[in-house]
Amino acid sequence: MKRLSFPSGAARHTLALATATATALAAHAQPAPGTATEPTADAALTLGTVQVQAASAGPLPVRNVFSSVDILGASVLQDQHVDHAWELFARAPGVQVTPFRQGTDAGRFSMRGFNGEGRVNAVKLLIDGIPSNDNAGGMPYLDAVFPIDIEAIEVVRGTNDPRYGLNNIAGNANVVTRTGGNEGRAIATVGSFGTREVQVTKGIESGNWSQNYTLAWRESDGYRAHADGTQRALSGKWFYTSDDGRWRTGLTARYYRNRALESGYLTREQAEAAPRSSPAYASADRSERETGQLALHIDGELADRLSWSAKAYGNHYENQRWVRFSQAAVQQERDNDETHRGALTSLTWRPRVDWAHEFTFEGGVDAQWQSNAAQRYRTIERLRTSTFRDWNFDLDTRGAYLQAVVRPVAALKIVPALRVDRIGGHFSDGLAGTSAPVHDYGTIRQPKLSVAYALTPDTSVYGNWGRTFQIGTGIDAYRTQSRNLDPSINDGWEVGAKFRPLPWLEARAALWRQRASGEVARVLGVDGLPDPGGLGNVGRTLRKGYDLQLNAQLHARWTGWLAYSRQVARITTPDPSAPATAGREVENVPHHLATAGITYRAGEQWELSASASAQGDYFLDRTNTQGRAGRYALLNLGATWRLTPAMDVSVQVKNATHRRYVYAWYDSGSSGYSPGDGRSVSASLGWRF
């Protein structure tokens, strides 16, 4: 009988070493003469070293999602020096990174023609499988994860993953952190703009018990004036594995705090003439953020070929921000206080059947209960003068899914799936003295189908169709007006091929489309006026594009990758209140995204690397009349020297060519420009213990 395997510390690191060797050699390995290689359908691509374990038990792995799946391993993540973890997603193919660089609201990532503005947040974020979005779909909990603690990042683009409902509009991303082992690692960094950072992680594994701790501190003056910030993070994991290896239970905890000044938004002319400046009107702007996550995990084998997984969690998020978006606007204090509690569970059955080469059936249920408060005040130098928002609202979600992996022959996999969600909740406006129920969204059904076929051991083709949904956030999810709103239904498809044209080269090409029946976007309210709510309807939209990816491994010394995505997001039928947007493009969506990199290992002591990321410019508004901005192409360089097996020194140069670029927005007649960081240099001392 095959059973779950949760390896001991020594076994885990033996596996990691074996996997590293396999990663270095698999790309050009050839089967032995006369050896038959069974074709297997798989659409996922992996960059870096990732631990791979047989999926004979436990939930279906992410590789069973036949879509554009990318897995970034620890070897391309843990040694990166970034201000925030969302910046690591710049290495992921087809992912757009939006850098606000304003205090605690520093940025986020998005995909599939959706932007990261905050109007529509279309990515489900998970940290160790725990849902980690705020009510608006933002990603404040991601800041609590520092690179040294990341084991892998799993990115799923598309509409055919049934595991998640709310926020899973265009895909999902799961950040997997270290578990088990006895390795210790510490990194101390100093760099440009007064940057100082310390990251420490330690695993302790003995017998049935494993513990993991991570401590991080980062302080920086920032590239621009009035951009100082201090971040602190602490996390712990405690797991127990039964003697027979069939059950594992654990507790995870994570805490984060950030205090930062905000440099403010410039005009286009100011951003070009003095990109490091901060406007005088932003001198009193700053923000504070605190997040906490606590989760219980249990995984095990109920019977032969029947696995169970369950998680229960609590997330808490507080953010206090004083911000003035332009000279003409008033300063606002924006306070958010959110507590989300939830649970997820799944059963996975892998019976032996005579009618198919392989069959797996999985079902899961999940629920989340949100308790949210949002207040806004007009202020002068952070002193309150009046209140213009006082919201308290609950949002409850309940979902369930069924999916089967049917492999009638070795080369063919068919994955039908169905997900259903229901939404509940209640809203109260403390200023108006009114309340409202959530819109009657009904039962939101989301059928999905994926098919993959292995033409040869090195070539697979796949296709999928799936449905996801979007509802309003904040006040827009509730019936504050007489009209009831339906959810916006997103129907998407993708066709693609994964193949190995050369023994050392792996590639994937995909073509995709996604339509929304009635997209809703938040009104951001940068002018300090009361938020009207419910008036941010975009209309019917169409997003389409294609993705091209290459991963190369030349012997054990050279590795590289190249990815290019072309995309467009267009309003096909506008909301009746905005006829001028008909046929126009959705704001802040660049037409192309690109990322590339190369690493050279010069023996046992030296490692040299170069990476680049680029995106096109985008329209600033939905009528496409306010100009374009946002284009960039950035080059990063790195070098690591291993002084001893336990100690290394590394140097990284970001934006090596000192290219100027900006993030820009337009809203309610106002616009703002936030220049990106210029060239920076950092030096780090790493120690393994």
C-alpha positions as CSV (number, residue, x, y, z in Angstrom):
1,M,0.0,0.0,0.0
2,K,1.4,3.4,-1.0
3,R,1.3,6.0,1.8
4,L,1.9,9.6,2.4
5,S,5.6,10.4,2.9
6,F,6.7,13.4,5.0
7,P,10.5,12.9,4.9
8,S,12.8,13.4,7.9
9,G,15.3,16.2,7.9
10,A,18.2,14.1,6.6
11,A,16.0,12.5,3.9
12,R,14.5,15.9,3.0
13,H,17.9,17.4,2.2
14,T,19.1,14.3,0.4
15,L,16.0,14.7,-1.8
16,A,16.8,18.4,-2.3
17,L,20.3,17.5,-3.4
18,A,19.0,14.8,-5.8
19,T,16.4,17.2,-7.1
20,A,19.0,19.9,-7.7
21,T,21.0,17.4,-9.7
22,A,18.0,16.3,-11.6
23,T,17.0,19.8,-12.4
24,A,20.5,20.5,-13.8
25,L,20.6,17.3,-15.9
26,A,17.0,16.5,-16.9
27,A,16.8,19.0,-19.7
28,H,19.4,17.1,-21.7
29,A,19.0,13.6,-20.4
30,Q,18.2,10.9,-22.9
31,P,16.6,7.5,-22.3
32,A,18.9,4.6,-22.4
33,P,18.9,2.7,-25.7
34,G,16.0,0.3,-25.9
35,T,14.2,1.9,-22.9
36,A,10.6,2.8,-23.5
37,T,9.6,6.1,-22.1
38,E,5.9,6.5,-21.4
39,P,4.3,9.7,-22.7
40,T,2.8,11.9,-20.0
41,A,0.7,15.0,-20.6
42,D,2.0,17.9,-18.5
43,A,1.6,21.7,-19.3
44,A,3.7,23.1,-16.3
45,L,7.1,24.7,-16.6
46,T,9.6,24.9,-13.7
47,L,12.3,27.5,-13.2
48,G,14.9,26.8,-10.6
49,T,15.2,23.9,-8.1
50,V,11.9,22.6,-6.8
51,Q,11.4,19.5,-4.6
52,V,9.4,16.9,-6.5
53,Q,7.6,14.1,-4.6
54,A,5.4,11.3,-6.0
55,A,1.7,12.2,-6.0
56,S,0.5,8.8,-4.9
57,A,-1.4,10.4,-2.0
58,G,-2.6,13.8,-0.9
59,P,-4.5,16.5,-2.9
60,L,-4.0,16.7,-6.7
61,P,-0.8,18.7,-7.4
62,V,-0.8,21.9,-9.3
63,R,0.6,20.2,-12.3
64,N,-2.8,18.6,-12.8
65,V,-4.1,22.0,-13.8
66,F,-3.7,21.9,-17.5
67,S,-3.2,25.6,-18.1
68,S,-0.3,28.0,-18.1
69,V,1.3,26.8,-14.8
70,D,4.7,28.1,-13.8
71,I,6.6,27.0,-10.7
72,L,9.5,29.2,-9.5
73,G,12.0,27.4,-7.3
74,A,13.9,28.5,-4.3
75,S,17.2,28.8,-6.2
76,V,15.8,31.8,-8.2
77,L,14.0,33.4,-5.3
78,Q,15.8,33.1,-1.9
79,D,18.8,35.2,-2.7
80,Q,17.0,38.0,-4.4
81,H,17.1,41.4,-2.7
82,V,13.8,43.2,-3.0
83,D,11.8,45.7,-1.0
84,H,8.7,43.6,-1.1
85,A,7.9,40.0,-2.0
86,W,5.5,41.0,-4.9
87,E,8.6,42.1,-6.8
88,L,9.7,38.5,-7.1
89,F,6.8,37.9,-9.5
90,A,8.5,40.0,-12.1
91,R,10.4,36.7,-12.9
92,A,7.2,34.8,-13.5
93,P,6.1,34.6,-17.2
94,G,3.0,36.6,-18.1
95,V,2.7,38.4,-14.8
96,Q,2.4,42.2,-14.6
97,V,4.0,44.0,-11.6
98,T,2.5,47.3,-10.6
99,P,4.9,49.4,-8.5
100,F,3.0,52.2,-6.6
101,R,5.9,52.6,-4.2
102,Q,3.8,54.7,-1.8
103,G,4.4,53.7,1.9
104,T,2.7,50.4,2.9
105,D,0.8,50.4,-0.4
106,A,3.9,49.6,-2.4
107,G,2.6,47.5,-5.2
108,R,1.0,44.2,-6.4
109,F,1.0,41.8,-9.3
110,S,-1.7,40.8,-11.8
111,M,-2.1,38.6,-15.0
112,R,-4.1,37.8,-18.1
113,G,-4.8,41.4,-19.1
114,F,-6.0,42.6,-15.6
115,N,-4.1,45.4,-14.0
116,G,-2.9,45.8,-10.4
117,E,-4.6,49.2,-9.8
118,G,-7.0,48.0,-7.1
119,R,-10.1,48.6,-9.2
120,V,-10.2,44.9,-10.2
121,N,-8.0,42.5,-8.3
122,A,-8.2,39.3,-10.3
123,V,-5.7,36.9,-8.7
124,K,-6.4,34.5,-5.8
125,L,-3.3,34.7,-3.5
126,L,-2.5,31.9,-1.1
127,I,0.4,31.5,1.4
128,D,1.0,27.8,2.2
129,G,-2.4,27.1,0.8
130,I,-4.1,29.7,3.1
131,P,-6.3,32.3,1.3
132,S,-4.5,35.7,1.7
133,N,-6.4,38.4,-0.1
134,D,-8.1,41.3,1.6
135,N,-11.8,42.2,0.9
136,A,-10.9,44.2,-2.2
137,G,-8.7,41.3,-3.5
138,G,-5.5,43.1,-2.6
139,M,-2.4,41.3,-1.2
140,P,-1.3,42.9,2.1
141,Y,-0.3,39.5,3.6
142,L,2.3,38.9,0.9
143,D,4.6,41.6,2.4
144,A,5.1,39.3,5.5
145,V,7.0,36.7,3.4
146,F,10.6,37.5,2.8
147,P,12.7,35.7,0.1
148,I,14.8,33.6,2.4
149,D,11.6,31.8,3.6
150,I,10.2,30.9,0.2
151,E,10.5,27.3,-1.1
152,A,8.6,27.8,-4.3
153,I,5.9,30.0,-6.0
154,E,3.2,28.3,-8.0
155,V,1.4,30.5,-10.6
156,V,-1.7,29.3,-12.4
157,R,-3.0,31.5,-15.2
158,G,-6.5,30.9,-16.6
159,T,-10.0,30.1,-15.7
160,N,-10.0,26.3,-15.4
161,D,-8.8,25.7,-11.8
162,P,-11.8,24.6,-9.7
163,R,-10.1,24.7,-6.3
164,Y,-10.8,28.4,-5.6
165,G,-13.8,30.7,-6.1
166,L,-13.6,34.3,-4.8
167,N,-10.8,36.4,-6.4
168,N,-9.8,33.5,-8.8
169,I,-10.9,35.5,-11.8
170,A,-7.8,35.2,-13.9
171,G,-5.8,32.7,-11.9
172,N,-4.1,32.1,-8.6
173,A,-0.7,32.1,-7.0
174,N,0.5,30.0,-4.0
175,V,3.6,31.0,-2.1
176,V,5.1,27.9,-0.5
177,T,7.4,28.5,2.5
178,R,10.0,26.3,4.1
179,T,8.9,23.2,6.1
180,G,11.1,20.8,8.0
181,G,14.8,20.2,7.7
182,N,17.6,21.3,10.0
183,E,19.2,23.9,7.8
184,G,19.8,27.4,9.1
185,R,20.4,30.4,6.8
186,A,21.2,34.1,7.6
187,I,21.7,37.0,5.2
188,A,22.8,40.5,6.1
189,T,22.5,43.2,3.3
190,V,23.5,46.8,2.9
191,G,22.8,48.8,-0.2
192,S,21.9,52.0,-2.0
193,F,19.3,54.4,-0.6
194,G,20.3,53.6,3.0
195,T,19.1,50.0,2.7
196,R,19.8,47.7,5.6
197,E,18.3,44.2,5.9
198,V,18.7,41.0,8.0
199,Q,16.9,37.7,7.2
200,V,17.3,34.6,9.4
201,T,15.6,31.2,9.0
202,K,16.1,28.0,10.9
203,G,14.7,24.5,10.7
204,I,14.7,22.1,13.6
205,E,13.6,18.5,12.9
206,S,13.9,15.6,15.2
207,G,11.9,12.4,15.3
208,N,8.2,13.1,14.6
209,W,8.5,16.9,15.2
210,S,9.6,19.7,12.9
211,Q,9.9,23.4,13.6
212,N,10.7,26.4,11.3
213,Y,11.4,30.0,12.3
214,T,12.0,33.0,10.2
215,L,12.9,36.5,11.4
216,A,13.4,39.5,9.0
217,W,14.0,43.2,9.4
218,R,14.4,45.7,6.5
219,E,15.0,49.5,6.7
220,S,15.5,51.9,3.8
221,D,15.5,55.6,3.1
222,G,14.0,54.9,-0.4
223,Y,15.1,56.2,-3.8
224,R,12.9,59.2,-3.5
225,A,12.7,61.9,-0.8
226,H,10.3,61.2,2.0
227,A,10.2,57.5,1.4
228,D,11.7,56.0,4.6
229,G,10.3,52.7,5.7
230,T,10.9,50.0,8.3
231,Q,9.5,46.4,8.0
232,R,9.6,43.6,10.5
233,A,8.4,40.1,10.0
234,L,8.3,36.9,12.2
235,S,6.9,33.5,11.3
236,G,6.9,30.0,12.8
237,K,5.8,26.5,11.8
238,W,5.3,23.5,14.1
239,F,4.4,20.1,12.6
240,Y,4.0,16.6,13.9
241,T,4.2,13.5,11.7
242,S,2.8,10.1,12.8
243,D,5.2,7.2,13.2
244,D,3.8,5.4,10.1
245,G,4.1,8.7,8.0
246,R,0.4,8.6,7.2
247,W,-0.7,11.7,9.1
248,R,0.7,15.2,9.6
249,T,-0.7,18.0,11.7
250,G,0.6,21.4,12.2
251,L,0.3,25.1,13.2
252,T,1.6,28.0,11.2
253,A,1.8,31.7,12.4
254,R,3.0,34.8,10.7
255,Y,3.2,38.5,11.8
256,Y,4.3,41.6,10.0
257,R,4.5,45.3,10.7
258,N,5.5,48.2,8.4
259,R,5.8,51.9,9.1
260,A,6.6,54.1,6.1
261,L,6.6,57.6,4.8
262,E,5.0,58.3,1.4
263,S,6.8,60.3,-1.2
264,G,3.6,61.3,-3.1
265,Y,2.7,61.5,-6.7
266,L,4.3,64.0,-9.1
267,T,3.1,65.6,-12.3
268,R,4.5,64.2,-15.6
269,E,6.8,67.2,-15.9
270,Q,8.0,66.9,-12.3
271,A,8.6,63.1,-12.7
272,E,10.8,63.8,-15.8
273,A,12.7,66.7,-14.3
274,A,13.2,65.6,-10.7
275,P,12.3,61.9,-10.3
276,R,13.8,61.7,-6.8
277,S,11.8,64.6,-5.4
278,S,8.7,64.6,-3.2
279,P,6.0,67.3,-3.6
280,A,5.6,69.6,-0.7
281,Y,1.9,68.8,-0.4
282,A,2.8,65.1,0.6
283,S,5.1,66.1,3.5
284,A,2.6,64.8,6.0
285,D,1.8,61.6,4.2
286,R,2.6,58.2,5.8
287,S,1.2,54.8,6.6
288,E,1.3,51.9,9.0
289,R,0.3,48.3,8.3
290,E,0.0,45.3,10.5
291,T,-0.9,41.8,9.4
292,G,-1.2,38.4,11.2
293,Q,-2.1,34.9,10.1
294,L,-2.7,31.8,12.1
295,A,-3.6,28.4,10.6
296,L,-4.1,24.8,11.6
297,H,-3.2,22.1,9.0
298,I,-4.0,18.4,8.9
299,D,-3.1,16.0,6.0
300,G,-3.5,12.2,6.1
301,E,-4.6,9.0,4.6
302,L,-8.1,7.8,5.7
303,A,-7.8,4.5,3.9
304,D,-5.8,2.9,1.1
305,R,-5.9,5.4,-1.8
306,L,-8.2,7.9,0.0
307,S,-6.5,11.1,1.3
308,W,-7.8,14.0,3.3
309,S,-6.5,17.5,3.7
310,A,-8.0,20.3,5.9
311,K,-7.0,23.8,6.9
312,A,-8.6,26.3,9.3
313,Y,-7.3,29.8,9.5
314,G,-7.6,33.3,10.8
315,N,-6.2,36.4,9.1
316,H,-6.1,39.9,10.5
317,Y,-5.1,43.1,8.7
318,E,-5.0,46.7,9.8
319,N,-3.8,49.6,7.7
320,Q,-3.8,53.3,8.6
321,R,-2.8,55.7,5.8
322,W,-2.6,59.5,5.4
323,V,-2.4,60.4,1.8
324,R,-2.9,63.4,-0.5
325,F,-3.0,62.3,-4.1
326,S,-2.5,65.7,-5.8
327,Q,-2.1,69.4,-5.1
328,A,-5.8,70.0,-5.7
329,A,-7.0,67.1,-3.5
330,V,-7.3,67.1,0.3
331,Q,-5.4,64.8,2.6
332,Q,-7.3,61.7,3.7
333,E,-6.9,59.3,6.5
334,R,-7.8,55.8,5.3
335,D,-8.3,53.2,7.9
336,N,-9.0,49.5,7.2
337,D,-9.5,46.8,9.8
338,E,-10.3,43.3,8.5
339,T,-10.6,39.9,10.1
340,H,-11.2,36.9,7.9
341,R,-11.8,33.4,9.3
342,G,-12.1,30.3,7.1
343,A,-11.7,26.6,6.4
344,L,-10.8,24.4,3.4
345,T,-11.0,20.7,3.1
346,S,-10.7,18.1,0.3
347,L,-10.9,14.4,-0.2
348,T,-8.9,12.7,-2.9
349,W,-9.6,9.2,-4.1
350,R,-7.3,7.2,-6.4
351,P,-9.0,3.8,-7.0
352,R,-7.6,1.1,-9.2
353,V,-9.9,0.7,-12.2
354,D,-9.8,-1.7,-15.2
355,W,-11.4,0.7,-17.6
356,A,-8.7,3.4,-17.5
357,H,-5.0,3.8,-17.3
358,E,-5.5,6.1,-14.3
359,F,-8.4,7.6,-12.4
360,T,-8.5,10.2,-9.6
361,F,-11.6,11.9,-8.1
362,E,-11.4,14.9,-5.8
363,G,-14.0,17.0,-4.0
364,G,-13.6,19.9,-1.7
365,V,-15.5,22.5,0.3
366,D,-14.4,25.9,1.7
367,A,-15.9,28.8,3.5
368,Q,-14.8,32.2,4.6
369,W,-16.3,34.7,7.0
370,Q,-15.1,38.3,6.7
371,S,-15.7,41.1,9.2
372,N,-14.5,44.4,7.8
373,A,-14.5,48.0,8.8
374,A,-13.4,50.9,6.6
375,Q,-13.3,54.6,7.7
376,R,-12.1,57.7,5.9
377,Y,-11.5,61.1,7.2
378,R,-10.5,64.5,5.7
379,T,-7.4,65.7,7.5
380,I,-5.0,68.6,7.6
381,E,-1.5,67.5,8.6
382,R,-3.0,64.2,9.9
383,L,-5.5,66.0,12.1
384,R,-9.1,64.9,11.4
385,T,-11.5,67.6,10.2
386,S,-14.5,65.5,9.1
387,T,-15.6,62.0,8.4
388,F,-16.7,60.9,4.9
389,R,-16.8,57.1,5.3
390,D,-17.9,54.8,8.1
391,W,-18.5,51.3,6.8
392,N,-18.9,48.0,8.6
393,F,-19.6,45.0,6.5
394,D,-19.6,41.2,6.6
395,L,-19.0,39.0,3.6
396,D,-19.5,35.3,3.8
397,T,-18.5,32.9,1.0
398,R,-19.2,29.2,0.7
399,G,-18.0,27.0,-2.1
400,A,-17.6,23.4,-3.2
401,Y,-16.0,21.7,-6.2
402,L,-15.7,18.3,-7.8
403,Q,-13.1,17.3,-10.3
404,A,-11.9,14.0,-11.9
405,V,-8.6,13.2,-13.7
406,V,-9.4,10.5,-16.2
407,R,-6.5,8.9,-18.1
408,P,-8.2,6.4,-20.5
409,V,-4.8,5.7,-22.1
410,A,-1.3,6.6,-21.0
411,A,-1.0,9.7,-23.3
412,L,-4.5,11.3,-22.7
413,K,-5.8,13.1,-19.7
414,I,-9.3,14.6,-19.4
415,V,-10.2,16.7,-16.4
416,P,-13.9,17.7,-16.0
417,A,-14.7,19.9,-13.0
418,L,-17.6,21.8,-11.5
419,R,-17.4,24.5,-8.8
420,V,-20.3,26.3,-7.1
421,D,-20.2,29.3,-4.8
422,R,-22.7,31.2,-2.8
423,I,-22.3,34.7,-1.2
424,G,-23.9,36.2,1.8
425,G,-23.3,39.3,4.0
426,H,-24.6,42.5,5.4
427,F,-23.5,46.2,5.1
428,S,-24.1,49.1,7.3
429,D,-23.2,52.8,6.8
430,G,-22.5,54.6,10.1
431,L,-22.8,58.0,8.6
432,A,-26.0,57.5,6.7
433,G,-27.5,55.2,9.3
434,T,-28.5,52.7,6.6
435,S,-27.9,49.0,6.0
436,A,-28.2,46.6,3.1
437,P,-27.9,42.9,2.3
438,V,-25.5,41.5,-0.1
439,H,-26.7,41.3,-3.8
440,D,-28.6,38.1,-4.5
441,Y,-25.9,36.5,-6.6
442,G,-27.6,33.1,-6.3
443,T,-25.7,29.9,-6.8
444,I,-22.7,30.7,-9.0
445,R,-22.0,27.7,-11.2
446,Q,-18.6,27.4,-12.8
447,P,-18.1,24.3,-15.1
448,K,-14.6,23.6,-16.4
449,L,-13.0,21.1,-18.7
450,S,-9.3,20.4,-19.5
451,V,-7.8,18.0,-22.0
452,A,-4.1,17.2,-22.5
453,Y,-2.5,14.7,-24.9
454,A,1.1,13.6,-25.1
455,L,2.1,13.2,-28.7
456,T,5.5,12.0,-27.7
457,P,7.5,11.8,-24.4
458,D,8.7,15.4,-25.2
459,T,5.6,17.0,-26.7
460,S,2.2,17.6,-25.2
461,V,-0.8,19.6,-26.4
462,Y,-3.6,20.8,-24.2
463,G,-6.8,22.9,-24.2
464,N,-9.1,24.1,-21.6
465,W,-12.3,26.0,-21.0
466,G,-13.5,27.4,-17.7
467,R,-15.7,29.8,-15.9
468,T,-14.9,32.1,-13.0
469,F,-16.8,35.0,-11.4
470,Q,-16.3,38.5,-10.0
471,I,-18.5,40.3,-7.5
472,G,-18.1,43.9,-6.2
473,T,-15.9,44.8,-3.3
474,G,-16.7,47.0,-0.3
475,I,-20.0,48.8,-0.8
476,D,-20.4,47.5,-4.3
477,A,-21.2,43.9,-3.1
478,Y,-24.4,45.1,-1.4
479,R,-27.8,46.2,-2.5
480,T,-27.6,49.9,-1.4
481,Q,-29.7,50.8,-4.3
482,S,-32.9,49.2,-5.5
483,R,-31.3,47.3,-8.4
484,N,-29.9,43.9,-7.8
485,L,-26.6,43.0,-9.6
486,D,-25.6,39.7,-10.9
487,P,-22.0,38.4,-10.7
488,S,-19.8,39.1,-13.6
489,I,-19.2,35.8,-15.3
490,N,-15.8,35.3,-16.9
491,D,-15.6,32.6,-19.6
492,G,-12.1,31.8,-20.8
493,W,-10.3,29.2,-22.9
494,E,-6.7,28.4,-23.7
495,V,-4.9,26.1,-26.2
496,G,-1.3,25.4,-26.0
497,A,1.7,23.1,-26.5
498,K,4.6,22.2,-24.3
499,F,7.6,20.6,-26.1
500,R,11.3,20.0,-26.1
501,P,12.7,21.1,-29.5
502,L,16.3,20.3,-28.3
503,P,17.6,18.1,-25.5
504,W,18.6,21.2,-23.5
505,L,15.6,23.4,-24.3
506,E,12.0,23.3,-23.1
507,A,9.2,25.5,-24.5
508,R,5.6,26.3,-24.2
509,A,3.3,28.3,-26.4
510,A,-0.3,29.3,-25.6
511,L,-3.2,31.2,-27.0
512,W,-6.0,32.4,-24.7
513,R,-9.2,34.4,-24.5
514,Q,-11.4,35.6,-21.6
515,R,-14.8,37.4,-21.7
516,A,-16.5,39.1,-18.8
517,S,-20.3,39.6,-18.8
518,G,-20.4,42.7,-16.6
519,E,-17.1,43.7,-15.2
520,V,-17.1,45.9,-12.0
521,A,-14.3,48.2,-11.0
522,R,-13.8,50.1,-7.8
523,V,-14.1,53.9,-7.8
524,L,-10.9,54.8,-6.0
525,G,-12.0,58.2,-4.7
526,V,-8.6,60.1,-4.9
527,D,-10.2,63.5,-4.5
528,G,-11.5,62.9,-0.9
529,L,-15.2,63.1,-1.9
530,P,-17.7,60.5,-0.6
531,D,-17.4,57.3,-2.6
532,P,-20.6,56.8,-4.6
533,G,-20.3,53.1,-4.7
534,G,-22.0,50.9,-7.2
535,L,-21.1,53.3,-10.1
536,G,-17.9,51.6,-11.2
537,N,-19.4,49.3,-13.8
538,V,-17.1,48.8,-16.8
539,G,-19.4,46.6,-19.0
540,R,-18.7,43.6,-21.1
541,T,-15.0,43.1,-21.7
542,L,-12.7,40.9,-23.8
543,R,-9.2,40.0,-23.0
544,K,-7.0,38.0,-25.3
545,G,-3.3,37.2,-25.9
546,Y,-0.6,34.7,-26.4
547,D,2.4,33.5,-24.3
548,L,5.7,32.2,-25.5
549,Q,8.2,30.6,-23.1
550,L,11.7,29.0,-23.2
551,N,13.7,27.4,-20.4
552,A,17.2,26.3,-21.2
553,Q,19.8,24.1,-19.4
554,L,23.2,23.8,-21.0
555,H,25.1,21.2,-19.0
556,A,25.4,22.0,-15.3
557,R,26.8,25.5,-15.7
558,W,24.4,27.5,-17.9
559,T,20.7,28.0,-17.3
560,G,18.4,30.6,-18.8
561,W,14.8,31.5,-19.5
562,L,12.9,33.8,-21.9
563,A,9.2,34.6,-21.8
564,Y,7.1,37.0,-23.8
565,S,3.4,37.7,-23.5
566,R,1.1,39.7,-25.7
567,Q,-2.2,40.9,-24.4
568,V,-5.0,43.4,-24.9
569,A,-8.1,44.1,-22.7
570,R,-11.0,45.8,-24.5
571,I,-14.4,47.1,-23.5
572,T,-16.8,45.5,-26.0
573,T,-20.1,46.8,-24.5
574,P,-19.7,49.7,-22.1
575,D,-21.8,50.6,-19.1
576,P,-24.6,52.9,-20.3
577,S,-23.2,55.7,-18.2
578,A,-19.9,55.6,-20.1
579,P,-20.6,55.3,-23.9
580,A,-17.3,56.9,-24.8
581,T,-15.5,53.8,-23.6
582,A,-17.0,51.5,-26.3
583,G,-14.3,49.6,-28.1
584,R,-11.6,51.3,-25.9
585,E,-8.9,49.5,-23.9
586,V,-9.0,48.9,-20.2
587,E,-6.7,51.3,-18.4
588,N,-3.2,50.3,-17.1
589,V,-2.9,47.1,-19.2
590,P,0.3,47.1,-21.3
591,H,0.3,45.2,-24.6
592,H,3.4,43.2,-23.9
593,L,5.3,41.7,-20.9
594,A,8.7,40.1,-21.1
595,T,11.2,38.5,-18.8
596,A,14.6,36.8,-19.4
597,G,17.6,35.7,-17.5
598,I,20.8,33.7,-17.6
599,T,23.0,32.2,-14.9
600,Y,26.5,30.9,-15.2
601,R,28.2,28.8,-12.5
602,A,31.9,29.1,-12.8
603,G,33.0,26.1,-10.8
604,E,32.1,25.6,-7.1
605,Q,32.8,29.2,-6.0
606,W,31.5,31.7,-8.5
607,E,28.0,32.3,-9.9
608,L,27.2,35.1,-12.3
609,S,23.7,36.1,-13.3
610,A,21.8,38.6,-15.4
611,S,18.0,39.1,-15.8
612,A,15.8,41.6,-17.5
613,S,12.1,42.5,-17.4
614,A,10.1,44.8,-19.6
615,Q,6.6,45.9,-20.4
616,G,4.9,48.2,-22.8
617,D,3.1,51.4,-22.0
618,Y,-0.6,51.6,-21.2
619,F,-3.6,54.0,-21.5
620,L,-4.3,55.9,-18.3
621,D,-8.1,56.0,-18.6
622,R,-10.9,54.0,-20.2
623,T,-11.7,56.6,-22.9
624,N,-8.0,56.3,-24.0
625,T,-7.7,60.1,-24.2
626,Q,-5.3,60.9,-21.3
627,G,-2.1,59.6,-22.9
628,R,0.0,56.5,-22.2
629,A,2.8,55.8,-19.7
630,G,4.4,52.8,-17.9
631,R,6.9,51.5,-20.5
632,Y,10.2,50.1,-19.1
633,A,13.0,47.7,-19.8
634,L,15.2,47.0,-16.8
635,L,18.5,45.0,-16.5
636,N,19.7,43.4,-13.2
637,L,23.1,41.9,-12.6
638,G,24.4,39.6,-9.8
639,A,27.5,37.8,-8.6
640,T,28.0,35.4,-5.8
641,W,31.3,34.2,-4.4
642,R,31.3,31.2,-2.0
643,L,34.1,31.9,0.5
644,T,33.5,28.5,2.3
645,P,30.8,25.9,2.0
646,A,29.0,27.8,4.8
647,M,29.6,31.4,3.8
648,D,29.1,33.5,0.7
649,V,29.3,37.1,-0.5
650,S,27.0,38.4,-3.2
651,V,26.6,41.7,-5.0
652,Q,23.5,42.7,-7.0
653,V,22.9,45.7,-9.3
654,K,19.3,46.6,-10.0
655,N,18.3,48.7,-13.0
656,A,22.0,48.6,-14.1
657,T,21.5,50.9,-17.0
658,H,19.7,53.5,-14.8
659,R,16.6,53.6,-16.9
660,R,13.9,56.1,-16.0
661,Y,10.4,54.8,-15.8
662,V,7.2,55.6,-14.0
663,Y,3.9,54.1,-12.7
664,A,1.0,56.4,-13.6
665,W,-2.7,56.7,-12.9
666,Y,-5.7,58.8,-13.9
667,D,-8.9,59.2,-11.9
668,S,-11.7,61.7,-11.6
669,G,-9.8,64.4,-13.5
670,S,-6.6,63.9,-11.6
671,S,-3.4,62.1,-12.5
672,G,-0.2,61.1,-10.7
673,Y,3.2,59.7,-11.5
674,S,5.5,57.7,-9.3
675,P,9.0,57.3,-10.6
676,G,10.6,53.9,-10.2
677,D,14.0,53.3,-8.5
678,G,17.2,54.2,-10.3
679,R,20.3,52.2,-10.3
680,S,21.0,50.5,-7.0
681,V,23.8,48.3,-5.6
682,S,23.6,45.9,-2.7
683,A,26.1,43.7,-1.0
684,S,25.2,40.7,1.2
685,L,26.9,38.3,3.5
686,G,25.2,34.9,3.7
687,W,25.8,32.2,6.3
688,R,24.5,28.6,6.4
689,F,24.4,26.9,9.8
